Amino acid sequence: MTEGEISEIVEMAWCDDTSFDMIEAQTGLKEKDVIAIMRSHMKPSSFRMWRKRVSGRKTKHGDGDRSS
């Protein structure tokens, strides 16, 4: 995986409106894979803050059918 692809995944994971389902549809990566990428490419404190934000968040665990 290139640094550009990793950066795109990190950006999508930080975005509140992008669910893990949407990330999987675009990249083929499951939630556990995204978490592993975030863990390995972020400072530990930033990773903990991100996990706290997304844990249980409906927009991250939704059906990916959010249309604006």
PDB file with SEQRES, HELIX, SHEET and CRYST1 records, atoms N, CA, C and O in Angstrom:
SEQRES   1 A   68  MET THR GLU GLY GLU ILE SER GLU ILE VAL GLU MET ALA          
SEQRES   2 A   68  TRP CYS ASP ASP THR SER PHE ASP MET ILE GLU ALA GLN          
SEQRES   3 A   68  THR GLY LEU LYS GLU LYS ASP VAL ILE ALA ILE MET ARG          
SEQRES   4 A   68  SER HIS MET LYS PRO SER SER PHE ARG MET TRP ARG LYS          
SEQRES   5 A   68  ARG VAL SER GLY ARG LYS THR LYS HIS GLY ASP GLY ASP          
SEQRES   6 A   68  ARG SER SER                                                  
HELIX    1 AA1 GLU A    3  TRP A   14  1                                  12    
HELIX    2 AA2 PHE A   20  THR A   27  1                                   8    
HELIX    3 AA3 GLU A   31  HIS A   41  1                                  11    
HELIX    4 AA4 PRO A   44  VAL A   54  1                                  11    
CRYST1    1.000    1.000    1.000  90.00  90.00  90.00 P 1           1          
ATOM      1  N   MET A   1       0.851  -1.177   0.000  1.00  0.00           N  
ATOM      2  CA  MET A   1       0.000   0.000   0.000  1.00  0.00           C  
ATOM      3  C   MET A   1       0.896   1.240   0.000  1.00  0.00           C  
ATOM      4  O   MET A   1       1.854   1.322   0.770  1.00  0.00           O  
ATOM      5  N   THR A   2       0.580   2.197  -0.864  1.00  0.00           N  
ATOM      6  CA  THR A   2       1.388   3.412  -0.954  1.00  0.00           C  
ATOM      7  C   THR A   2       1.044   4.378   0.177  1.00  0.00           C  
ATOM      8  O   THR A   2       0.003   4.265   0.824  1.00  0.00           O  
ATOM      9  N   GLU A   3       1.949   5.330   0.395  1.00  0.00           N  
ATOM     10  CA  GLU A   3       1.691   6.357   1.413  1.00  0.00           C  
ATOM     11  C   GLU A   3       0.446   7.163   1.058  1.00  0.00           C  
ATOM     12  O   GLU A   3      -0.300   7.577   1.946  1.00  0.00           O  
ATOM     13  N   GLY A   4       0.220   7.387  -0.225  1.00  0.00           N  
ATOM     14  CA  GLY A   4      -0.975   8.117  -0.665  1.00  0.00           C  
ATOM     15  C   GLY A   4      -2.251   7.371  -0.317  1.00  0.00           C  
ATOM     16  O   GLY A   4      -3.224   7.970   0.142  1.00  0.00           O  
ATOM     17  N   GLU A   5      -2.245   6.059  -0.537  1.00  0.00           N  
ATOM     18  CA  GLU A   5      -3.416   5.235  -0.195  1.00  0.00           C  
ATOM     19  C   GLU A   5      -3.648   5.222   1.304  1.00  0.00           C  
ATOM     20  O   GLU A   5      -4.786   5.307   1.766  1.00  0.00           O  
ATOM     21  N   ILE A   6      -2.565   5.114   2.061  1.00  0.00           N  
ATOM     22  CA  ILE A   6      -2.686   5.125   3.522  1.00  0.00           C  
ATOM     23  C   ILE A   6      -3.234   6.462   3.995  1.00  0.00           C  
ATOM     24  O   ILE A   6      -4.104   6.508   4.865  1.00  0.00           O  
ATOM     25  N   SER A   7      -2.728   7.551   3.424  1.00  0.00           N  
ATOM     26  CA  SER A   7      -3.213   8.890   3.794  1.00  0.00           C  
ATOM     27  C   SER A   7      -4.701   9.037   3.509  1.00  0.00           C  
ATOM     28  O   SER A   7      -5.435   9.631   4.299  1.00  0.00           O  
ATOM     29  N   GLU A   8      -5.145   8.493   2.376  1.00  0.00           N  
ATOM     30  CA  GLU A   8      -6.564   8.563   2.017  1.00  0.00           C  
ATOM     31  C   GLU A   8      -7.420   7.771   3.013  1.00  0.00           C  
ATOM     32  O   GLU A   8      -8.494   8.224   3.409  1.00  0.00           O  
ATOM     33  N   ILE A   9      -6.949   6.601   3.409  1.00  0.00           N  
ATOM     34  CA  ILE A   9      -7.681   5.780   4.377  1.00  0.00           C  
ATOM     35  C   ILE A   9      -7.756   6.491   5.720  1.00  0.00           C  
ATOM     36  O   ILE A   9      -8.813   6.518   6.350  1.00  0.00           O  
ATOM     37  N   VAL A  10      -6.637   7.068   6.165  1.00  0.00           N  
ATOM     38  CA  VAL A  10      -6.620   7.803   7.433  1.00  0.00           C  
ATOM     39  C   VAL A  10      -7.597   8.972   7.370  1.00  0.00           C  
ATOM     40  O   VAL A  10      -8.333   9.221   8.325  1.00  0.00           O  
ATOM     41  N   GLU A  11      -7.605   9.682   6.259  1.00  0.00           N  
ATOM     42  CA  GLU A  11      -8.516  10.824   6.098  1.00  0.00           C  
ATOM     43  C   GLU A  11      -9.979  10.364   6.158  1.00  0.00           C  
ATOM     44  O   GLU A  11     -10.802  10.989   6.826  1.00  0.00           O  
ATOM     45  N   MET A  12     -10.297   9.267   5.455  1.00  0.00           N  
ATOM     46  CA  MET A  12     -11.668   8.755   5.486  1.00  0.00           C  
ATOM     47  C   MET A  12     -12.048   8.307   6.895  1.00  0.00           C  
ATOM     48  O   MET A  12     -13.174   8.532   7.338  1.00  0.00           O  
ATOM     49  N   ALA A  13     -11.115   7.676   7.592  1.00  0.00           N  
ATOM     50  CA  ALA A  13     -11.400   7.178   8.936  1.00  0.00           C  
ATOM     51  C   ALA A  13     -11.648   8.332   9.911  1.00  0.00           C  
ATOM     52  O   ALA A  13     -12.467   8.201  10.821  1.00  0.00           O  
ATOM     53  N   TRP A  14     -10.958   9.451   9.734  1.00  0.00           N  
ATOM     54  CA  TRP A  14     -11.169  10.609  10.603  1.00  0.00           C  
ATOM     55  C   TRP A  14     -12.494  11.295  10.325  1.00  0.00           C  
ATOM     56  O   TRP A  14     -13.073  11.907  11.223  1.00  0.00           O  
ATOM     57  N   CYS A  15     -12.980  11.204   9.104  1.00  0.00           N  
ATOM     58  CA  CYS A  15     -14.205  11.899   8.707  1.00  0.00           C  
ATOM     59  C   CYS A  15     -15.424  11.258   9.378  1.00  0.00           C  
ATOM     60  O   CYS A  15     -15.646  10.054   9.256  1.00  0.00           O  
ATOM     61  N   ASP A  16     -16.198  12.062  10.076  1.00  0.00           N  
ATOM     62  CA  ASP A  16     -17.373  11.552  10.789  1.00  0.00           C  
ATOM     63  C   ASP A  16     -18.448  11.014   9.852  1.00  0.00           C  
ATOM     64  O   ASP A  16     -19.222  10.140  10.243  1.00  0.00           O  
ATOM     65  N   ASP A  17     -18.506  11.514   8.636  1.00  0.00           N  
ATOM     66  CA  ASP A  17     -19.567  11.108   7.712  1.00  0.00           C  
ATOM     67  C   ASP A  17     -19.223   9.869   6.877  1.00  0.00           C  
ATOM     68  O   ASP A  17     -20.047   9.404   6.090  1.00  0.00           O  
ATOM     69  N   THR A  18     -18.012   9.336   7.048  1.00  0.00           N  
ATOM     70  CA  THR A  18     -17.599   8.163   6.288  1.00  0.00           C  
ATOM     71  C   THR A  18     -17.632   6.943   7.198  1.00  0.00           C  
ATOM     72  O   THR A  18     -16.828   6.827   8.123  1.00  0.00           O  
ATOM     73  N   SER A  19     -18.567   6.034   6.930  1.00  0.00           N  
ATOM     74  CA  SER A  19     -18.692   4.839   7.771  1.00  0.00           C  
ATOM     75  C   SER A  19     -17.626   3.813   7.402  1.00  0.00           C  
ATOM     76  O   SER A  19     -17.013   3.891   6.337  1.00  0.00           O  
ATOM     77  N   PHE A  20     -17.414   2.853   8.295  1.00  0.00           N  
ATOM     78  CA  PHE A  20     -16.487   1.763   8.002  1.00  0.00           C  
ATOM     79  C   PHE A  20     -16.983   0.962   6.796  1.00  0.00           C  
ATOM     80  O   PHE A  20     -16.178   0.443   6.023  1.00  0.00           O  
ATOM     81  N   ASP A  21     -18.286   0.864   6.636  1.00  0.00           N  
ATOM     82  CA  ASP A  21     -18.846   0.170   5.472  1.00  0.00           C  
ATOM     83  C   ASP A  21     -18.463   0.881   4.170  1.00  0.00           C  
ATOM     84  O   ASP A  21     -18.145   0.235   3.172  1.00  0.00           O  
ATOM     85  N   MET A  22     -18.496   2.198   4.193  1.00  0.00           N  
ATOM     86  CA  MET A  22     -18.128   2.968   3.009  1.00  0.00           C  
ATOM     87  C   MET A  22     -16.639   2.807   2.705  1.00  0.00           C  
ATOM     88  O   MET A  22     -16.242   2.694   1.545  1.00  0.00           O  
ATOM     89  N   ILE A  23     -15.821   2.798   3.756  1.00  0.00           N  
ATOM     90  CA  ILE A  23     -14.378   2.603   3.568  1.00  0.00           C  
ATOM     91  C   ILE A  23     -14.125   1.222   2.966  1.00  0.00           C  
ATOM     92  O   ILE A  23     -13.299   1.074   2.065  1.00  0.00           O  
ATOM     93  N   GLU A  24     -14.838   0.216   3.465  1.00  0.00           N  
ATOM     94  CA  GLU A  24     -14.667  -1.137   2.934  1.00  0.00           C  
ATOM     95  C   GLU A  24     -15.098  -1.213   1.459  1.00  0.00           C  
ATOM     96  O   GLU A  24     -14.444  -1.870   0.649  1.00  0.00           O  
ATOM     97  N   ALA A  25     -16.186  -0.544   1.126  1.00  0.00           N  
ATOM     98  CA  ALA A  25     -16.668  -0.560  -0.258  1.00  0.00           C  
ATOM     99  C   ALA A  25     -15.650   0.072  -1.214  1.00  0.00           C  
ATOM    100  O   ALA A  25     -15.489  -0.376  -2.350  1.00  0.00           O  
ATOM    101  N   GLN A  26     -14.974   1.108  -0.742  1.00  0.00           N  
ATOM    102  CA  GLN A  26     -14.009   1.810  -1.601  1.00  0.00           C  
ATOM    103  C   GLN A  26     -12.643   1.150  -1.629  1.00  0.00           C  
ATOM    104  O   GLN A  26     -11.965   1.172  -2.656  1.00  0.00           O  
ATOM    105  N   THR A  27     -12.226   0.553  -0.496  1.00  0.00           N  
ATOM    106  CA  THR A  27     -10.848   0.063  -0.393  1.00  0.00           C  
ATOM    107  C   THR A  27     -10.744  -1.447  -0.239  1.00  0.00           C  
ATOM    108  O   THR A  27      -9.685  -2.026  -0.485  1.00  0.00           O  
ATOM    109  N   GLY A  28     -11.845  -2.096   0.171  1.00  0.00           N  
ATOM    110  CA  GLY A  28     -11.797  -3.526   0.445  1.00  0.00           C  
ATOM    111  C   GLY A  28     -11.293  -3.847   1.841  1.00  0.00           C  
ATOM    112  O   GLY A  28     -11.164  -5.019   2.198  1.00  0.00           O  
ATOM    113  N   LEU A  29     -11.004  -2.818   2.639  1.00  0.00           N  
ATOM    114  CA  LEU A  29     -10.485  -3.020   3.989  1.00  0.00           C  
ATOM    115  C   LEU A  29     -11.627  -3.100   4.994  1.00  0.00           C  
ATOM    116  O   LEU A  29     -12.516  -2.249   5.001  1.00  0.00           O  
ATOM    117  N   LYS A  30     -11.602  -4.112   5.832  1.00  0.00           N  
ATOM    118  CA  LYS A  30     -12.593  -4.251   6.892  1.00  0.00           C  
ATOM    119  C   LYS A  30     -12.243  -3.314   8.046  1.00  0.00           C  
ATOM    120  O   LYS A  30     -11.138  -2.774   8.107  1.00  0.00           O  
ATOM    121  N   GLU A  31     -13.197  -3.127   8.959  1.00  0.00           N  
ATOM    122  CA  GLU A  31     -12.995  -2.219  10.092  1.00  0.00           C  
ATOM    123  C   GLU A  31     -11.712  -2.548  10.851  1.00  0.00           C  
ATOM    124  O   GLU A  31     -10.954  -1.645  11.207  1.00  0.00           O  
ATOM    125  N   LYS A  32     -11.463  -3.834  11.100  1.00  0.00           N  
ATOM    126  CA  LYS A  32     -10.265  -4.217  11.863  1.00  0.00           C  
ATOM    127  C   LYS A  32      -8.983  -3.833  11.126  1.00  0.00           C  
ATOM    128  O   LYS A  32      -7.976  -3.517  11.758  1.00  0.00           O  
ATOM    129  N   ASP A  33      -9.018  -3.859   9.788  1.00  0.00           N  
ATOM    130  CA  ASP A  33      -7.857  -3.463   8.992  1.00  0.00           C  
ATOM    131  C   ASP A  33      -7.625  -1.958   9.080  1.00  0.00           C  
ATOM    132  O   ASP A  33      -6.485  -1.504   9.184  1.00  0.00           O  
ATOM    133  N   VAL A  34      -8.714  -1.187   9.039  1.00  0.00           N  
ATOM    134  CA  VAL A  34      -8.613   0.271   9.159  1.00  0.00           C  
ATOM    135  C   VAL A  34      -8.051   0.630  10.532  1.00  0.00           C  
ATOM    136  O   VAL A  34      -7.198   1.510  10.646  1.00  0.00           O  
ATOM    137  N   ILE A  35      -8.526  -0.046  11.564  1.00  0.00           N  
ATOM    138  CA  ILE A  35      -8.033   0.206  12.923  1.00  0.00           C  
ATOM    139  C   ILE A  35      -6.538  -0.089  13.003  1.00  0.00           C  
ATOM    140  O   ILE A  35      -5.790   0.671  13.618  1.00  0.00           O  
ATOM    141  N   ALA A  36      -6.101  -1.178  12.392  1.00  0.00           N  
ATOM    142  CA  ALA A  36      -4.672  -1.533  12.399  1.00  0.00           C  
ATOM    143  C   ALA A  36      -3.840  -0.463  11.688  1.00  0.00           C  
ATOM    144  O   ALA A  36      -2.756  -0.108  12.150  1.00  0.00           O  
ATOM    145  N   ILE A  37      -4.353   0.053  10.557  1.00  0.00           N  
ATOM    146  CA  ILE A  37      -3.637   1.112   9.838  1.00  0.00           C  
ATOM    147  C   ILE A  37      -3.560   2.364  10.697  1.00  0.00           C  
ATOM    148  O   ILE A  37      -2.504   2.987  10.806  1.00  0.00           O  
ATOM    149  N   MET A  38      -4.678   2.729  11.302  1.00  0.00           N  
ATOM    150  CA  MET A  38      -4.693   3.920  12.153  1.00  0.00           C  
ATOM    151  C   MET A  38      -3.709   3.759  13.312  1.00  0.00           C  
ATOM    152  O   MET A  38      -2.982   4.695  13.643  1.00  0.00           O  
ATOM    153  N   ARG A  39      -3.684   2.592  13.920  1.00  0.00           N  
ATOM    154  CA  ARG A  39      -2.792   2.341  15.058  1.00  0.00           C  
ATOM    155  C   ARG A  39      -1.327   2.481  14.648  1.00  0.00           C  
ATOM    156  O   ARG A  39      -0.519   3.036  15.392  1.00  0.00           O  
ATOM    157  N   SER A  40      -0.993   1.980  13.469  1.00  0.00           N  
ATOM    158  CA  SER A  40       0.412   1.981  13.071  1.00  0.00           C  
ATOM    159  C   SER A  40       0.868   3.304  12.455  1.00  0.00           C  
ATOM    160  O   SER A  40       2.070   3.530  12.315  1.00  0.00           O  
ATOM    161  N   HIS A  41      -0.061   4.177  12.087  1.00  0.00           N  
ATOM    162  CA  HIS A  41       0.315   5.428  11.435  1.00  0.00           C  
ATOM    163  C   HIS A  41      -0.024   6.670  12.248  1.00  0.00           C  
ATOM    164  O   HIS A  41       0.056   7.787  11.738  1.00  0.00           O  
ATOM    165  N   MET A  42      -0.400   6.483  13.499  1.00  0.00           N  
ATOM    166  CA  MET A  42      -0.718   7.625  14.361  1.00  0.00           C  
ATOM    167  C   MET A  42       0.064   7.518  15.655  1.00  0.00           C  
ATOM    168  O   MET A  42       0.482   6.432  16.057  1.00  0.00           O  
ATOM    169  N   LYS A  43       0.258   8.660  16.302  1.00  0.00           N  
ATOM    170  CA  LYS A  43       0.838   8.633  17.638  1.00  0.00           C  
ATOM    171  C   LYS A  43      -0.157   7.920  18.552  1.00  0.00           C  
ATOM    172  O   LYS A  43      -1.366   8.006  18.333  1.00  0.00           O  
ATOM    173  N   PRO A  44       0.336   7.219  19.573  1.00  0.00           N  
ATOM    174  CA  PRO A  44      -0.581   6.491  20.469  1.00  0.00           C  
ATOM    175  C   PRO A  44      -1.692   7.363  21.058  1.00  0.00           C  
ATOM    176  O   PRO A  44      -2.835   6.917  21.155  1.00  0.00           O  
ATOM    177  N   SER A  45      -1.375   8.581  21.445  1.00  0.00           N  
ATOM    178  CA  SER A  45      -2.404   9.448  22.033  1.00  0.00           C  
ATOM    179  C   SER A  45      -3.453   9.836  20.996  1.00  0.00           C  
ATOM    180  O   SER A  45      -4.637   9.924  21.320  1.00  0.00           O  
ATOM    181  N   SER A  46      -3.036  10.070  19.761  1.00  0.00           N  
ATOM    182  CA  SER A  46      -3.983  10.413  18.692  1.00  0.00           C  
ATOM    183  C   SER A  46      -4.862   9.216  18.354  1.00  0.00           C  
ATOM    184  O   SER A  46      -6.060   9.365  18.115  1.00  0.00           O  
ATOM    185  N   PHE A  47      -4.260   8.030  18.337  1.00  0.00           N  
ATOM    186  CA  PHE A  47      -5.035   6.826  18.060  1.00  0.00           C  
ATOM    187  C   PHE A  47      -6.099   6.614  19.134  1.00  0.00           C  
ATOM    188  O   PHE A  47      -7.248   6.311  18.814  1.00  0.00           O  
ATOM    189  N   ARG A  48      -5.723   6.770  20.411  1.00  0.00           N  
ATOM    190  CA  ARG A  48      -6.698   6.596  21.502  1.00  0.00           C  
ATOM    191  C   ARG A  48      -7.836   7.608  21.383  1.00  0.00           C  
ATOM    192  O   ARG A  48      -8.999   7.270  21.601  1.00  0.00           O  
ATOM    193  N   MET A  49      -7.493   8.851  21.035  1.00  0.00           N  
ATOM    194  CA  MET A  49      -8.523   9.886  20.878  1.00  0.00           C  
ATOM    195  C   MET A  49      -9.469   9.505  19.735  1.00  0.00           C  
ATOM    196  O   MET A  49     -10.685   9.642  19.869  1.00  0.00           O  
ATOM    197  N   TRP A  50      -8.918   9.028  18.613  1.00  0.00           N  
ATOM    198  CA  TRP A  50      -9.743   8.622  17.474  1.00  0.00           C  
ATOM    199  C   TRP A  50     -10.644   7.448  17.844  1.00  0.00           C  
ATOM    200  O   TRP A  50     -11.832   7.459  17.522  1.00  0.00           O  
ATOM    201  N   ARG A  51     -10.095   6.432  18.517  1.00  0.00           N  
ATOM    202  CA  ARG A  51     -10.900   5.262  18.895  1.00  0.00           C  
ATOM    203  C   ARG A  51     -12.038   5.667  19.825  1.00  0.00           C  
ATOM    204  O   ARG A  51     -13.157   5.169  19.698  1.00  0.00           O  
ATOM    205  N   LYS A  52     -11.754   6.564  20.751  1.00  0.00           N  
ATOM    206  CA  LYS A  52     -12.801   7.026  21.664  1.00  0.00           C  
ATOM    207  C   LYS A  52     -13.904   7.737  20.878  1.00  0.00           C  
ATOM    208  O   LYS A  52     -15.086   7.570  21.179  1.00  0.00           O  
ATOM    209  N   ARG A  53     -13.520   8.532  19.868  1.00  0.00           N  
ATOM    210  CA  ARG A  53     -14.496   9.262  19.052  1.00  0.00           C  
ATOM    211  C   ARG A  53     -15.375   8.337  18.236  1.00  0.00           C  
ATOM    212  O   ARG A  53     -16.583   8.556  18.151  1.00  0.00           O  
ATOM    213  N   VAL A  54     -14.796   7.301  17.631  1.00  0.00           N  
ATOM    214  CA  VAL A  54     -15.559   6.479  16.695  1.00  0.00           C  
ATOM    215  C   VAL A  54     -16.241   5.285  17.345  1.00  0.00           C  
ATOM    216  O   VAL A  54     -17.144   4.700  16.748  1.00  0.00           O  
ATOM    217  N   SER A  55     -15.837   4.914  18.535  1.00  0.00           N  
ATOM    218  CA  SER A  55     -16.446   3.754  19.182  1.00  0.00           C  
ATOM    219  C   SER A  55     -17.926   3.999  19.443  1.00  0.00           C  
ATOM    220  O   SER A  55     -18.297   4.925  20.165  1.00  0.00           O  
ATOM    221  N   GLY A  56     -18.746   3.177  18.862  1.00  0.00           N  
ATOM    222  CA  GLY A  56     -20.181   3.288  19.064  1.00  0.00           C  
ATOM    223  C   GLY A  56     -20.850   4.396  18.278  1.00  0.00           C  
ATOM    224  O   GLY A  56     -22.066   4.560  18.378  1.00  0.00           O  
ATOM    225  N   ARG A  57     -20.111   5.156  17.508  1.00  0.00           N  
ATOM    226  CA  ARG A  57     -20.674   6.262  16.725  1.00  0.00           C  
ATOM    227  C   ARG A  57     -21.498   5.698  15.577  1.00  0.00           C  
ATOM    228  O   ARG A  57     -20.984   4.924  14.769  1.00  0.00           O  
ATOM    229  N   LYS A  58     -22.745   6.069  15.496  1.00  0.00           N  
ATOM    230  CA  LYS A  58     -23.636   5.526  14.470  1.00  0.00           C  
ATOM    231  C   LYS A  58     -23.151   5.805  13.060  1.00  0.00           C  
ATOM    232  O   LYS A  58     -23.289   4.952  12.184  1.00  0.00           O  
ATOM    233  N   THR A  59     -22.586   6.982  12.822  1.00  0.00           N  
ATOM    234  CA  THR A  59     -22.145   7.299  11.461  1.00  0.00           C  
ATOM    235  C   THR A  59     -20.962   6.445  11.040  1.00  0.00           C  
ATOM    236  O   THR A  59     -20.749   6.251   9.843  1.00  0.00           O  
ATOM    237  N   LYS A  60     -20.188   5.930  11.981  1.00  0.00           N  
ATOM    238  CA  LYS A  60     -19.060   5.065  11.641  1.00  0.00           C  
ATOM    239  C   LYS A  60     -19.497   3.618  11.494  1.00  0.00           C  
ATOM    240  O   LYS A  60     -18.849   2.845  10.788  1.00  0.00           O  
ATOM    241  N   HIS A  61     -20.581   3.244  12.147  1.00  0.00           N  
ATOM    242  CA  HIS A  61     -21.025   1.857  12.121  1.00  0.00           C  
ATOM    243  C   HIS A  61     -22.368   1.711  11.434  1.00  0.00           C  
ATOM    244  O   HIS A  61     -23.069   0.718  11.629  1.00  0.00           O  
ATOM    245  N   GLY A  62     -22.725   2.699  10.631  1.00  0.00           N  
ATOM    246  CA  GLY A  62     -24.004   2.686   9.947  1.00  0.00           C  
ATOM    247  C   GLY A  62     -23.988   1.790   8.741  1.00  0.00           C  
ATOM    248  O   GLY A  62     -23.053   1.019   8.524  1.00  0.00           O  
ATOM    249  N   ASP A  63     -25.036   1.905   7.962  1.00  0.00           N  
ATOM    250  CA  ASP A  63     -25.164   1.037   6.789  1.00  0.00           C  
ATOM    251  C   ASP A  63     -24.473   1.625   5.559  1.00  0.00           C  
ATOM    252  O   ASP A  63     -24.523   1.035   4.480  1.00  0.00           O  
ATOM    253  N   GLY A  64     -23.826   2.792   5.715  1.00  0.00           N  
ATOM    254  CA  GLY A  64     -23.126   3.386   4.582  1.00  0.00           C  
ATOM    255  C   GLY A  64     -24.041   4.031   3.572  1.00  0.00           C  
ATOM    256  O   GLY A  64     -23.602   4.368   2.473  1.00  0.00           O  
ATOM    257  N   ASP A  65     -25.305   4.211   3.914  1.00  0.00           N  
ATOM    258  CA  ASP A  65     -26.307   4.742   2.981  1.00  0.00           C  
ATOM    259  C   ASP A  65     -26.640   6.197   3.250  1.00  0.00           C  
ATOM    260  O   ASP A  65     -27.793   6.601   3.096  1.00  0.00           O  
ATOM    261  N   ARG A  66     -25.664   6.991   3.646  1.00  0.00           N  
ATOM    262  CA  ARG A  66     -25.923   8.391   3.964  1.00  0.00           C  
ATOM    263  C   ARG A  66     -25.856   9.208   2.687  1.00  0.00           C  
ATOM    264  O   ARG A  66     -24.798   9.308   2.066  1.00  0.00           O  
ATOM    265  N   SER A  67     -26.951   9.778   2.303  1.00  0.00           N  
ATOM    266  CA  SER A  67     -26.951  10.633   1.115  1.00  0.00           C  
ATOM    267  C   SER A  67     -27.322  12.040   1.520  1.00  0.00           C  
ATOM    268  O   SER A  67     -28.221  12.251   2.334  1.00  0.00           O  
ATOM    269  N   SER A  68     -26.614  13.010   0.939  1.00  0.00           N  
ATOM    270  CA  SER A  68     -26.857  14.415   1.300  1.00  0.00           C  
ATOM    271  C   SER A  68     -27.575  15.133   0.197  1.00  0.00           C  
ATOM    272  O   SER A  68     -27.864  16.323   0.322  1.00  0.00           O  
TER     273      SER A  68                                                      
END                                                                             
